[in-house]
Amino acid sequence: MVGDSFGVFPANDHDLVTGVLSALDVPEDFPIGYRTFREALTDGVSLSPAPDMLFELISYLTGGERRQKAKRLAAGEDPDGDATTLDVLAALHKFPCIRPDPEAFIEALDPLQPRVYSISSSHRCNPGRVSLTVDAVRYEIDKRMRLGVCSTFLGGRVAPGDKMRVYVQKAQHFALPEDPAKPIIMIGPGTGIAPFRAFLHERQAIKAPGRNWLFFGHQRSDYDYFYEDELVAMRAAGLLTRLTLAWSRDGKEKTYVQHRMREVARDLWSWIGEGAHIYGCGDALRMAKDVESALTDIVAEQSGRSAAEAAKFIADLKAQGRYQADVY
């Protein structure tokens, strides 16, 4: 299961569901098919973000300026500059006194989708046990606390012994090299460290002779150093050959893993020349692009290749399975 992911079917926060029920003024036991309205809101539909279909429904139930505003939101426009902050409850507050039919309301919402997390453990080290690395998401908008659906579900709404629906998602192109003697370079800021903890445990269990280099970063070292004790122990034992850390809020300047990569460009190029496999895990929109850009620049700088040649070199590494990414 090393490199695989774990899918979790979450439930919405009780207070958020209660807020929606209150805004609609619908009894929680109102029947929706074979379920109650509360049950449908709890684990049947997504309450964030507010979908276009909800604004379409609202546009049929109001008139004048409010109808035009709802139509614009349904078309993907942002008439008041707040569209990105509108979850279902915020949308109902934006259009108060709307009373849609409960069944039509449920049908206007998106189904609640499972969340997928990289497995952060090795079956060889912990048979019958699966570990996940979850950073609970909590932030405030307009004096109301917003919660990550699954992260806070796992972090606070599931009690020990509770049962929940899960599944394993097999990794297609994210796995350790077949030759355990090959060195590996792992780049995983934040919860992106998850699969690399599993990689290290697996390499430890099989006594892989290959060297291991981890780049890890987050905001503050005092609060966000995931698995610090483990990583320090692995470094002391020699399992973790190199550990390179980046903290974006500890100093005046923000330092990310791609900055640390550039600082050790010569050593990175040396490892690549010795056959190292490179892995990245994290945010697809920013981190993955920044890391690949840094890696391309390092190849060009250290090997004397042009930018185009360096980009082709990286593409060739991907084709060979020596550069793999698990991004979300």
VEXKOL-594489 format. One line per 8 residues: number of its first residue (from 0); for each residue x, y, z of C-alpha. Coordinates in pm, 1 decimal, decimal comma. Example, Ala and Ser with C-alpha at 12.3 -4.5 7.8 and 13.67 -1.06 7.14 Angstrom:
2
0	1230,0 -450,0 780,0  1367,0 -106,0 714,0
***
This chain:
328
0	0,0 0,0 0,0  302,8 230,8 -1,4  227,1 508,6 -249,2  -146,2 432,5 -244,2  -416,4 668,3 -117,7  -706,6 630,0 120,6  -1050,1 762,7 30,1  -1277,0 880,7 312,4
8	-1648,6 959,6 289,4  -1698,2 1250,4 533,6  -2001,2 1412,2 697,6  -2077,0 1782,4 717,0  -2038,0 1972,6 1041,3  -2342,8 1960,7 1270,4  -2349,4 2338,9 1324,5  -2331,9 2407,4 950,4
16	-2621,3 2168,8 885,1  -2821,2 2329,3 1166,0  -2753,0 2672,6 1017,6  -2887,3 2563,4 678,0  -3197,7 2412,6 837,4  -3257,5 2734,7 1029,4  -3209,7 2955,4 722,5  -3459,5 2747,9 525,6
24	-3700,9 2714,2 820,3  -3756,3 2346,9 736,5  -3802,0 2077,5 1004,7  -3498,4 1851,9 1027,1  -3718,8 1541,0 1003,4  -3882,5 1654,2 677,9  -3874,2 1343,8 451,9  -3648,9 1344,6 146,3
32	-3708,5 1008,1 -14,0  -3618,9 746,9 246,1  -3415,4 992,3 454,6  -3475,6 1298,0 666,2  -3374,5 1644,6 551,0  -3099,3 1659,6 815,7  -2958,2 1323,2 709,0  -2948,7 1433,8 345,2
40	-2768,8 1755,0 442,3  -2526,5 1571,7 670,0  -2368,9 1322,1 432,9  -2555,1 1339,9 103,8  -2470,1 1681,8 -39,1  -2183,3 1927,1 -40,8  -2240,7 2249,1 150,4  -1928,6 2422,4 19,4
48	-1891,8 2590,6 -220,6  -2240,5 2702,7 -325,4  -2298,4 2557,2 -674,4  -2434,1 2739,8 -979,6  -2753,3 2531,0 -968,2  -2838,6 2669,7 -625,3  -2824,9 3027,1 -758,0  -3029,3 2916,2 -1058,2
56	-3294,4 2782,0 -820,8  -3284,4 3102,6 -614,4  -3332,3 3311,1 -930,1  -3669,3 3140,7 -987,3  -3784,6 3223,0 -634,1  -3710,6 3593,7 -624,2  -3739,2 3895,6 -847,7  -3599,7 4231,8 -944,3
64	-3239,8 4310,2 -858,0  -3203,4 3997,0 -645,7  -3309,2 3777,3 -938,1  -3054,0 3941,4 -1164,8  -2782,8 3897,1 -903,6  -2869,8 3527,8 -860,1  -2864,9 3478,7 -1237,9  -2522,3 3638,5 -1261,3
72	-2390,3 3412,9 -984,8  -2541,9 3110,7 -1160,3  -2352,7 3214,7 -1475,4  -2023,8 3219,3 -1287,7  -2003,2 3595,7 -1244,0  -1912,6 3776,4 -922,4  -2142,5 4081,4 -892,1  -2050,3 4167,6 -531,4
80	-1690,7 4041,3 -520,9  -1772,5 3766,8 -271,6  -1845,6 3464,1 -490,4  -1538,7 3272,2 -376,1  -1652,8 3294,3 -12,2  -2008,1 3171,5 -66,1  -2081,9 2832,2 79,1  -2445,1 2714,4 87,2
88	-2522,2 2882,5 420,4  -2363,2 3210,8 310,2  -2567,1 3195,4 -12,0  -2888,0 3154,6 189,5  -2790,2 3450,9 406,0  -2721,8 3652,6 91,7  -3075,1 3582,7 -28,4  -3277,4 3573,5 295,8
96	-3635,1 3451,5 319,1  -3596,2 3217,5 19,9  -3811,7 2910,7 76,8  -3739,9 2647,5 -191,7  -3903,0 2308,7 -184,2  -3668,8 2091,3 27,9  -3638,2 1821,8 -238,6  -3562,0 2078,7 -509,9
104	-3307,2 2237,9 -277,8  -3124,9 1905,8 -224,3  -3128,3 1837,5 -599,3  -2967,4 2177,6 -663,3  -2663,9 2088,1 -453,4  -2362,2 1880,4 -555,4  -2317,4 1532,1 -409,0  -2075,1 1518,7 -116,4
112	-1759,3 1363,0 -258,9  -1502,6 1149,0 -74,4  -1168,1 1303,9 11,4  -848,6 1120,9 -77,9  -539,0 1119,9 144,9  -195,9 973,8 79,6  -123,3 679,2 306,4  158,7 774,1 543,0
120	247,0 428,1 675,5  400,2 102,4 558,1  217,5 -227,3 597,8  553,1 -393,5 659,6  605,0 -179,7 969,3  245,2 -166,0 1090,0  42,8 -464,5 962,1  -331,1 -406,6 969,9
128	-294,4 -34,9 1032,7  -322,2 263,2 798,8  -198,3 611,9 893,8  -301,1 940,0 733,1  -151,3 1286,0 771,5  -435,9 1532,9 818,7  -402,8 1905,8 884,6  -742,5 2031,6 1007,1
136	-859,6 2330,8 802,9  -1025,3 2612,0 998,3  -1058,5 2976,0 894,7  -1297,6 3264,9 954,9  -1502,9 3457,3 699,3  -1751,1 3726,0 802,6  -1717,8 3625,6 1168,1  -1821,3 3265,7 1094,2
144	-1580,7 2977,9 1129,0  -1541,1 2770,8 810,7  -1423,4 2412,6 845,2  -1253,4 2172,4 609,8  -1518,1 1906,0 553,1  -1309,3 1592,9 591,4  -1010,1 1723,5 783,7  -1223,8 1837,6 1077,1
152	-1445,4 1530,7 1036,7  -1141,0 1311,0 1096,6  -989,8 1549,9 1349,2  -1290,5 1595,7 1573,0  -1620,0 1448,0 1461,6  -1516,3 1083,1 1447,1  -1468,1 913,0 1782,2  -1241,7 610,6 1842,9
160	-1436,5 298,4 1751,2  -1672,7 474,4 1510,8  -1719,4 316,7 1169,5  -1695,4 513,4 845,8  -1690,9 438,9 475,2  -1346,2 426,6 318,7  -1164,2 272,7 23,0  -808,4 227,3 -101,3
168	-707,9 398,1 -425,2  -418,2 221,3 -590,4  -129,7 437,5 -708,3  -72,3 412,8 -1081,5  251,8 603,5 -1119,0  382,0 679,9 -771,7  599,9 409,6 -623,2  946,1 341,2 -491,7
176	1209,0 231,0 -745,0  1224,2 -142,4 -808,5  1594,8 -136,5 -723,7  1618,2 -59,1 -348,2  1977,4 58,0 -398,6  1863,2 359,9 -598,5  1875,9 691,8 -410,9  1551,1 885,4 -375,7
184	1480,6 1257,9 -341,7  1145,9 1340,5 -178,7  993,0 1689,4 -189,1  684,4 1717,1 31,3  589,2 2040,1 208,9  298,3 2035,8 454,0  82,7 1724,6 438,6  276,1 1635,1 124,8
192	514,5 1458,2 360,8  260,1 1175,7 399,2  372,0 933,4 125,8  736,8 997,9 205,7  692,1 891,6 565,8  553,9 568,8 417,5  848,8 546,4 177,3  1097,3 583,8 461,7
200	923,0 324,5 675,7  916,5 84,9 380,9  1284,8 138,4 299,2  1365,8 83,6 664,8  1163,0 -238,9 677,2  1328,2 -390,8 369,4  1672,1 -257,6 468,0  1706,0 -77,0 135,8
208	2066,6 37,7 86,6  1968,9 340,2 -124,9  2017,8 689,5 15,2  1716,4 902,6 110,7  1687,2 1281,6 93,3  1376,7 1463,7 217,3  1279,6 1825,8 155,2  1007,2 1929,5 398,5
216	859,9 2270,3 466,5  567,8 2445,8 627,8  494,3 2779,3 793,0  645,6 2768,3 1143,2  897,2 2523,8 1284,7  751,8 2547,3 1636,1  403,6 2436,6 1529,0  422,1 2275,9 1184,6
224	715,5 2035,0 1202,6  522,8 1716,7 1128,4  685,3 1395,4 1258,5  980,2 1590,3 1397,9  1082,1 1318,5 1645,8  1064,7 1048,4 1379,6  1259,7 1246,1 1122,4  1530,2 1344,7 1368,9
232	1563,4 980,4 1476,7  1578,5 862,3 1115,9  1846,8 1120,4 1044,6  2048,6 1011,0 1348,6  2016,6 644,3 1251,2  2134,3 711,5 897,2  1810,2 606,9 729,0  1744,2 966,4 629,0
240	2066,6 1063,0 457,4  1973,6 1429,2 424,6  1691,9 1638,1 569,1  1641,2 1986,0 424,8  1385,3 2210,6 593,9  1208,8 2531,0 484,8  991,5 2754,4 704,2  795,1 3028,8 532,0
248	691,4 3228,0 841,2  990,9 3195,2 1072,9  1185,8 3485,4 925,4  1135,9 3813,1 746,8  1158,0 3643,8 407,6  942,0 3350,7 306,0  1146,9 3040,9 239,6  992,4 2748,5 52,7
256	1126,2 2407,0 -46,6  1207,3 2528,4 -399,2  1437,5 2791,5 -246,7  1620,6 2523,9 -48,3  1652,1 2315,5 -364,9  1827,5 2599,7 -543,9  2063,4 2645,4 -248,6  2184,8 2284,5 -280,1
264	2166,7 2267,3 -658,8  2509,9 2109,4 -699,4  2433,0 1823,2 -460,8  2091,9 1764,9 -616,6  2248,1 1738,7 -960,1  2503,3 1494,2 -823,7  2228,9 1270,7 -683,3  2039,7 1283,8 -1012,6
272	2357,8 1186,5 -1195,3  2385,0 885,6 -966,5  2040,4 763,5 -1070,6  1820,5 916,1 -801,4  1444,4 897,2 -837,7  1265,4 1226,1 -762,1  923,0 1252,9 -599,9  700,8 1551,6 -532,1
280	380,0 1564,1 -331,8  159,9 1861,9 -253,8  -36,5 2149,1 -403,6  -78,7 2111,5 -780,2  -146,9 2478,7 -849,6  163,0 2633,2 -692,0  405,0 2398,2 -518,9  429,7 2140,0 -797,3
288	491,6 2405,7 -1061,8  745,6 2591,7 -848,4  934,1 2271,9 -765,7  949,0 2160,8 -1128,9  1060,5 2508,6 -1235,7  1339,1 2501,8 -974,9  1442,3 2153,0 -1081,7  1453,8 2258,0 -1447,4
296	1667,0 2562,0 -1362,8  1901,6 2342,8 -1156,6  1947,6 2100,7 -1446,5  2022,5 2388,3 -1683,9  2261,1 2558,2 -1440,5  2453,3 2250,2 -1333,6  2473,2 2071,9 -1668,4  2516,8 2365,0 -1904,9
304	2198,6 2277,2 -2093,1  1970,6 2539,1 -2243,9  1629,5 2598,1 -2087,3  1466,0 2389,7 -2360,7  1717,8 2108,5 -2318,5  1671,4 2112,6 -1942,0  1294,8 2091,3 -1985,8  1340,8 1791,6 -2215,3
312	1570,9 1630,3 -1958,4  1296,2 1662,9 -1695,3  1041,2 1523,6 -1942,7  1270,5 1227,5 -2003,5  1297,4 1164,9 -1628,9  918,2 1153,8 -1614,1  900,5 912,8 -1907,1  1154,0 686,4 -1735,1
320	953,7 693,3 -1411,1  1236,3 873,2 -1232,4  1032,7 1187,4 -1164,5  691,3 1119,1 -1017,6  436,5 1352,8 -864,0  134,3 1303,0 -639,9  -44,5 1637,9 -647,0  -385,8 1761,4 -539,1
***
